[in-house]
Amino acid sequence: MLENNYFNLFLGVPDTDLARIMEEVQITGKNHPEIYEILDQDIDKKALEKKHIRQLDKQYKNRETAFFNDEFEEIPPVENKPSTLETGRPRISAEEALLFLTLEGYWGSTTDKQAIEMMKESTSLYIYYSNKNKKMPKPKTIQENLRYISLETLEYIHKCQLQDFLNDGLDDFSYLTLDSTSVQASSSWPTDATIIYKLLFRAYTQSQKLSAFGIDNVPAWCVPDWLKKLKKLLFEINNTKGTSNCPKAQKIKKPYRQFLNAAHNMYQYLVREFERRALRVVHADLEPGKNIRLQTLWGKIEDDLLALSPVLYYAEDRVFCDVKLPSVEKILSLSDTTAAFIKKGQRNPVIGYKPQIGMSRNGFVTAFILDKGNVSDSAYLFPL
């Protein structure tokens, strides 16, 4: 992988964990070349879907401008999805996909600030791309291509790795330990008031993007005042300290009532404006690609408004009626709606997931199941 050239003459091959991982990735690809074929198929499948949308867009534009074009040549209707790709923008290779897939697991991400800095400063990656006479792709490009890789492909790569461990005598896999653990989602610890404020803010912010699709944005009206009031009351609620004579639960009732009144007003306003635009969104006459983006945006707004209703009511029940809803029935994260409250033994509780793991005697993960929420160990014993 890191053969000698004039870059290596001055830099030298670094003796680091990252360099060894990159070397192992190449060995895995060499032992199982079919991995590259499967990765190419996954990446090509998504590229063909995008090509199909571009063809539909071209057909739409052709149909809309045909009357004004004297040199119009009719393009046949696009009935089937394309099966071949032509030369276009360079995509990452299957070898690069396998490499960054491994590095994503090693670093936990390829797009957060720390991972990006490590990629930029990595001598190993610099030499790797210098030897290939290529530039390292942008983090966004890397992430986009990694998202194309299917679960079936990931499972196949895992099996190939286990087979290599067995062939190298690193483990005979005659021993298995089954257990679960807890992992934290990419989310801060939630409060009902924070969830309400962020849902309202996000729904309104998303509604200001509708004009890009020929639909009027939701008017600001009282929204800036509501958001300003909500933010001020949220700060007061989160920073109120209770005393022996007057606990926090009692002291926050007044600001919480003001908070919920403002939140209800803003929520009802957004719902009314949302309903007024619903038919126009459904019947929007746009290019297919643009219409897909509109429906995606509209779906996000709809999801936020649907989520707001139960949060508003169970927050009111909790504060004023002392009714506590089980965590499994609450929204605990805006960025990761499938996250749950996880408490494992004496460990600190987290908002996240409870993966079920099987490990060999020498610590290789041989089985892995990750489902939504706080799943029961007993229910996953036999599947694992």
N, C-alpha and C positions, 0 to 999 in steps of 0.2 A: 504493500500500500504506500509506504513512505520511501520509495526507492531513491537512491542518491541522485541529486542534481545540484545545480549551483545554489538553490535555496537551502538545501540541507547542508551544503558545505559550510555555510556561515551560521545557519540556525541550529543544525543538529536535530536529531529526532528526540523530542522530549521524553523523559522517563516518568510519565504521569499516568494516573488511573484513566484519564480520558484517552490517551494514546493507546493504552492496552485495550480499552473498550472498543475503540475504532478498529483495532487489529482483529478482535474477536468477531466483530460484525462482518468483516470481510471474509473471515474463515467460514462463518455460518453461510454466507452467500455462496462461497466456493463449494462447500459441501452439499448445499441444497439449491442449485441454480433455479429450480422450479419456483422458489420464493419470488425471484425477480419477475418471472412470468406472471404470477398471480398479482403481484403489486402493480405491474403494468396494466393488467386487465382492470383492476379497480380504478386506477387513475384515468385510463382511457374511457371507461364507462361514464364517468362524470364529465369528461371533456366532450363526449358524444352528446350527452344531455344538453350541455351548454350550446353546442353547435346546432342542435335541433331548435333551440329557442331562437338563436340568431337567424336561422332559416325562416322561422315563423315571423320574426320581426321584419325581415326583408320582404316576405310575401305580403305582409300587412301594409308596409310603406308603398310597395308596388301597386297594390290595389287602391290605396288612398290617392295616389298621385297619377294614376293611369290617365285620367280625363285631361290632365294638363300637359301630358308628355306626348309630343308628336312622334317620337322615336320609340314609343313604348313597345317592348317585347314581352309578351306574357310569360311569366315564370310558372311552371307547372305547380299545382297545389302540393304542399308538403303533407303526404299521407303517412309515410313511415319514417321512423327515426333513422338518421344516417348510421352506416355501419363502418365507415372508414374515416380516418382523420387525415387532413392535408397538412402541409408544412405551415406552421404558424408560430405563435410566440413560444419560445423554448420553455419546456416544463422540466421539473426536477426528474432525474432518472430514478429507476427502481432502486438502484444501489444507494442513492442519496436518501430516498424515502426510508429504506431500512435503517440507515445510519441515524437520521433525525428521529425516527420512531424510537430507537434505542436511547438516544440522548434525551428525548422527552421523558422517558421513564426514569432516566438517571437524574436529571435535574428537576423533574416535576413539571416542566413547562419548556416551551421554546419561544414563548412570547412575553413572559414577564420581564421586568427590567433587569433582574439579576442574570437570567438566562441569556438575554440579548447581549449583555456586557461580556459574559463568559465566551459566547460565540465570537464576538468581535475581537477579543483579546487572545483567543486560543491559537497558539503556535501550531498545534496538531492540525486544526481545521485549515489554517493558512497554507501549510505545506500540502495538505490533501488537495485543496483546490488549485494550488499553483501547479502541482503535478498534472492536473487535468486541464490546465489552461482555461479555467472557468472562474467566474465570480460566485461567491457564496450567495444563494438566494436570500431575499428579504424575509424576515420573520413571518410576515403576513402570508407570503407565498408558501413558506414551509408549512405553516399551520393549515392553510387551505388544502394543500395536497394530503397532509396526514389525515384530515377529516374524511377523505375519500376512501380510506382503507377500511374494509369491512371487518366485522367481528369474526367472521369465518377465517379471514386471512390472518388475523392476529392469533387465533387459536392454532392455526397450522404452523405459524412461525414458532409458537411456544412448543409445540410437539417436536419440531425439528431441533430446537435447542435441547430439549430433554433427551432426545435420541443421541445427540453429540455428547452429552454428559455421560450417558450410559456407555457409549463406544469408547470414551476416554478413560473409563474406569473411575470416574469421580463419585459415582454412587451406583448401587445395584437396585435401588428403589424397592427394597424388600420391607421397608419400615415406613409407616405413615403416621403423622400427627395431624389431627383435625382440630381446628379452633377458629374462633372469630376474633376480630379486633375492631377498633373504632378509628375512623379517619375523619379529619375535619374538612367540611366543605369550604369553598371559597366564599365565606360569608362572615360578617360580624355578628356578635351575639345580639339577637333581636329584642325589641320591645314592641308592644302593640301600636303605640303612638308613632314610633319610628317607621314601622311597616306602613301605616296609614299615610303618613306624610310622603314617604318615598313613592308609594303607588300613585298618589294624586299628582305629585310632581312629574313622575315619568309619563303618566297618561296624558297630561297636558303638553309636555315637551314633545311627545310623539305626535300629538294632534297638530303641531305647528309645521309638520312636514307634508301635510296633505296637499298644499298648494303646488308642490312639485308634480302632482298627478292631475292637476286641473280641478281640484276640489278645494273649496274655501277652508282655510284654517279655522279652528275654533277661536272666536273672538276672545280677546283678553278679558274684557269687561271687569269683573271684580277679582279675577284670579290672582293678580299680583298682590292685592291686599290680603286675600285669604292665605296665600302661601307665606307672606310675611308674618301674619298673625300666628299661623300654625307653627312656623319655625321658632318664634319667640316662646310660645306656650310649650313646645316640645323641650326646649332648653330648660324651662322652669320645671317641668315635670321630671325630667331626667336628673336634675340637680337638687331637687328638694330632699332635705334630710329630716328624718323623723326624730321625735323625742319620746321620752318615757310617758309624758303626759299626752302627747299628740303624735301617734305613729304616722309614718309617711303615707300609708293607705288612706288616712283621713285627710291629711294636708293637701294631697293632690286632687281631691275631688272637685274643688272649685275650678282650678285651671283645666282639669280634664273635661269638665262639662263645657267650658268655653271652646276647648280644642275640638270636641266631638260635634258641637253645633256648627262651627266653621267648616269642619270636614264634611258633614252631611250636606251643607249648602253647596260646597264646591262639587261634591260627588253628584248631586242631583242636577246641577247645571251641566256638568260634563256628559251625563247620561242623556239629557235632553238634546244637546248639540250632536251627540253621537247618533242618536236615532234619526235626526233630521238629515244626516248625510248617508245613512245606511243604504238607501235605494240607489243613490248616485254611485256609491262604491260598487255595489253588486252589478250595476249595468254600465260601468265605466267602459268606454270604447277606447282602448289603449293598445299599444303594441303588446304582444303576448309577454315579452320579458318585463316590460314596465308594469303590466297588470299583475304579474306574479309578485313584484316588489310591493305594489299597492296592497294586495291581499295579505301579504306577510305583515306589513305595517299595521293594517287595520286589525288583523288578528291579535297583534301585541296589545293594541289599545283595548280591544274587547276583553282580552284575558285579564288585564289590570283592573278594568271596571268590574268584571265579574268577581274578581278576588276581593275587591274593596268591600262589597256588601257584607259578607260574613265577618270580616275583620272589624268593621264598625260596630256590629251588633254584639259580638262576643267581647269586645273591649268594654263596651258599656255595661254588659252583664257582670264582667269581672270587677270593674271599679265600683259600681253602685249597688250591685246585688250580691257580690262576693261569690259569684258562680265561676268556677274554674273549669275550663275546657281541657280535655286531654291533649297533650302536645301533638298526637298523631292527627288531630282534627284542625290544627292551626297552621297558618303560613309562617314558616320560620326563616325563610330566605327569599329575597327577591331575585337574586341571580341564579339560585339553584332550588327550584320549587319542589324537588323530590327529596331534599335533605330532611333529616329528622333529628329529634333529640336522642342522643346515644349516651347511655351510662353503663360503663363496663367495670364491675367490681369496685375497687377503691380508686380507680382513675378519675381524673377530672372529667365532668360531662362535656360533650361537644355537640355542635350542630353539624351533622354530617351523615356518615354511612357506617354500615356494619358489614364489611366484607367477610365472607367465609373462605378460609384458606386451608389447603392441605400441603404439608411440608414433609420432605424426605428426611432421613437421618442426618444428612450433611447440610440441610438447610435450603434445598432447592424447592421452590414453589411448584408443586405438581398439579394442583387443582385450585380453581379460583372461581367464586360465584359472587357477583355484586348485584344486589337487587335494591329496589327503592325502599326507603324508610328503615325503621328499626326491626329487622327481621328476626325471627326466632331461630336459635341454634338448632333446636330439636327438629324443626321442620326441614332444615337443610342438611341434616346428617347424612341421610341416604343419597340424595342427589349429589352431594359433595364426594 
